[in-house]
Amino acid sequence: MQTIISASRRTDIAAFYSEWLINRVRAGYCEVPNPVNPKQVCRVSLKPDDVAAIVFWTRNPKPLMRYLDELDSRGLRYYFQYTVLNNPREIDPKVPGVADALSTFKRLAERIGPGRVIWRYDPIFFTTVTQPSFHVDSYSSIADALRGFTFKSVISIVDIYNKIRRRVEALSRQGIWPMECNEAELGRTMVEMVSAAKRNNMEITSCAEQIDLSRYGVKPGKCVDDDLIFKVFNINVNHKKDPAQRIACGCVVSRDIGAYDSCLFNCAYCYATSSMAHALVRFKSHEQTGPSLIPYNAE
């Protein structure tokens, strides 16, 4: 059975490591240290005959787009999970602005087709400056702009993990505090988002969401999606739920080739980065021709 490659939940390979990726595609493999035990290294084939599809997770696919012709010529199949939000810079300090992100999204969809570019409005981070009304307006505006450029939207509500508490607490020094929605507020927010998705011909699903949003019209989804891969590429893949993911995650089995603490976007809510300083150190250790994204001994 061919493998689905996740590139990557752990970092933004498309934005920061596209040259490394194409070098590994040319080599036919990459090496992936175990995040828990870096001395345990796995070799992952990137040969077209071994890869069912690549799932790219990104805030900025622009650096990767120059390599799409080569990926196509090698017979590699891929689709994008593309996050477009419009949070204040205090929350998303280094991502492309929403106008730039929308422009890139449209060019990508025109290049590979709207069925292969999934719009993520994820995570929804409720704060004193991004209240429910902010997210309703922001989601609706982006959905209207992306009409015809995607058929699917993915949402989830932020989880405040221990590793990001320091960054979230730093927001309070800028006058921004996390807030929780009561059930009525959450319901109104979801209903408005579902309405915006429907009027723009988009399916809306949730990502690894423990809260039951189906009562508002948001069904649980799969970001690494066996059904989508069959529909778009006519490829049958392993239908088993990935046991390495959270219980609420519906994704099927894949192999992630990324590395934690290596993304430089510094989003306040990101679970994949413990600190910007750590990410910078690891990014500087990166070798574009190296077998693994980050050398095994990088600190």
N, C-alpha and C positions, 0 to 999 in steps of 0.2 A: 504493500500500500504506500502511495506517495505521501510525503510529509507536507503539512502546511507550515510555512515559516512566518513567525510573528516578528515584525521589524519596526517598532518594538514597543511593548508596554513599558519597558524599563527606561527608555530614553528616546529622543527624537532623532532617529538615524537619518531620515530624509533631510532634515534641516541641517544637521551638524556633521554627519558622517557618510554622506553619499559617495564620496570618492573611495573611502574604505570599502563600502558595500560593493561598488562595481569592481574593485580590485579582487574582492573575494569571489564574486560571481565568475570573474575570468579565471580565477584559480580553481574554482569548482567546489570549494569548501570553506568553512570558517571554524574556529574553535571557540567554545563558550565555557568559561569557568563557572562552576556552580556558585551562585550568589552567597550561599551559606558556607561553602567550603571551597575557596578558590583553587586549592591544589587538585581538586577533582575537575578535570577538563574533559569536555565532550566534543568530538568532531562531528560537525553537521554538514551534510552534503548540500551543495547549492547547484548541483547539476540539474538541468531541466528535466531529465528523465526521473529524477528523485523528488522533485518539488511539484506538489499539486497546485499551490498558489502561494504568493507572498502577500501578507496583510501589512500594509504600511500604516502606522499610527503617527500623525504629525500635526503640528501647528503651522508648518511652512514647507511644502513640498517643492518649492521653487528650485533649490539646489539640485534636487534629484531629477527634475524634469528633462534636463539635457541628456540624461542617460536612458530615457524611456525607449528610444529607438533601438538602443543596443539590447535592452531587456527583451523587447519584442523580437528582435532578430535572432536571439538565442532561444526563443520559444518559451520564455518564462511568463507565467500568468500572474496577475497582481490586481489588487484593488486597494483603495485608500479609505481609512477612517480619519477624516479631516476635521479637526476641531476649529470652529469659528465662534468666538465669543466677543463681547464688547465691554469687558470689565474695565474699570478705571485702572490707570497705570500703577497705582499702589498695590493692586492685586495681581495684575499681569504686566510686570514692568518691562519685559523685553520681547514680547511676541509682536509679530507684525500687526499694524493697525487694522481695524476692521475693513476699511476701504481696500487696502492692499490685499488682505486675506480673501475678500470676495472676488477681486479681480483675478487672483491666482486660482481660486476655486473654479471660476468659470472657464478659464483657459485649460485647466486640467480636465474638466468635464467635457469640453469640446474636443480635447485630444483623445481621451480614452472612452468617453461615453458616460452619461449621468448615472447609469446603473452600477458603475464601478467606483463612484465617489460618494461615500456616506458622510453626511453632515452630522458632526457631534456638537451638541450644545451641552457640554459636559466638562466638569461638574457644575451644577447650579449651586452657587455659594451665596447664601443669604447673609447679608451684613447690613449695617446701618446705612451704607451707601449703595447697596445692591439688594434692595428690598423686593418683595414679590412683584410690585408694579414695575420696577426696573426690568426684571427678567421677562415679564410679559411683553413689555414694549420692545426690548432688545431682541427677544426670540422672534416676535412677529415681524420686525423690520428685516432681520436676516432671512427669515423664511420667504418673505415677499421677494427679496433680492435674488434668492436662489431658485425661484420657481423655474422649472424646466431644466435645471442643472443638476438636480439630484432627486431621487424618489424616496429617500429614507432619511429620517432624523433620529438620532440617539440621544437620550437625556439620562441624567442621574443626579442625585443630590449628594453634595460633598460629604465625605466621611473625614472627621478630624482625627487622624491617627496620631499617636504619641510623637512620632518623628517629625511631624509638622507643627506641633504646638508652639514651638519657639517662634516660627515665622508668623503664625497666626497672632501670637501675643505681640509681636513687633508691630502689627497693624494697629493695635490699640494706641500705640504711641503716636500714630498718625491720625488718631481720631476715628478709627474704623473698628467696630466691634462685631463679632459674629452674632447672629440672631437665629432663633428658631421660629418656624411658622407653626401656628396652631392648625388643627385639622381643617378648619373652614378656609383659612388663607391658602393652605397648600392645595386644597380642592379647587378653589377658584383659579389659582395659578395654572394648575394642570389642565383644567377645562379650556382656558384661554389658549394655552399652547397647542392642545389638540385641535382646536378650531383653526388656529393659524396654519398648522401642518396640513389639515384637510383641504383648506381653500387653496393651498399651493400644491396639491396632489402628492403629498408626502405621507408615507407610513411613519408613525412615531412609535418607538419602542424604548424600553429602559435598559440600562446596563448595570448588571450586578446590584440591583436595587432591592434592599430588604423590605422597604415599605411597599405595600400592595398598591400600585398605581393603576391596576387594571380597571378598577371601578370608575376611573376618570377617562378611560379609553386608551391608556398607555400599557401595552402588553409587554411582558418580559421579552428581551431580545437576545440575539447571539451576535457578538461582534466578529468573532472568528466563526463564520457561518457556513456550515455544510450545504444548506439549501441554496444560499446565494452562489456558492462556488459551482454547484450543479447547474443552476439557472443560467449563469453567465458564461461558464466555461465547459459545461457538459462533462464535468469530472465528478466521479463518485469518490468521496473521502470517508475517513473514519467518522462515524456518527456519534461516537462516545463523548460524553461530557468530559471536559478536561478536569481531572481530579486535583491538579495543582492550583486551580483557581478557587476563588471564594465560593461558598455554597450557593449563593444567589446568582453566580455567574452561569450563563447558559452556553458559553463558548465550547466548541468541540476541541479536541486535542490538537495542539500545535507545538512547535519548538521555537522558543524565543531566543534570538541571537544578540540581544542587546545587553547593556550593563547598567546597573543602578548607579546613581550619583555621577552622571556624566552629561546631563542635559543642562544647557545654559540659559534657559528661558526664565528660571527662578520664579515660577508661579507660586503664589503664597500657599496654595492648597495641595501641591503636588506630592503624592506619596512616594514617588520614585527618587526623590532627591532629599537628602537629609540636610544639606546646607550648600549654599552657592560656593563657599570657599572650598569645600571638599570637591565639588563638581569641577571647579576650575583646575585644581591640582590634577585630577584624573584626566580631564580634557587635554591638559598640556603633556601628559604622558602618552597620549594616543599616537599611534603610528599608522599612517594611511596604508602602508603595505604589510602591517602586522597581521597575523592569523586571527587574533582576537581583537574585539573593539577596544578594550583597555588591557594593557599588559597585565599578566597574572599578579605581579608583585607591586602594582600601583597602589599607593595609599591615598 
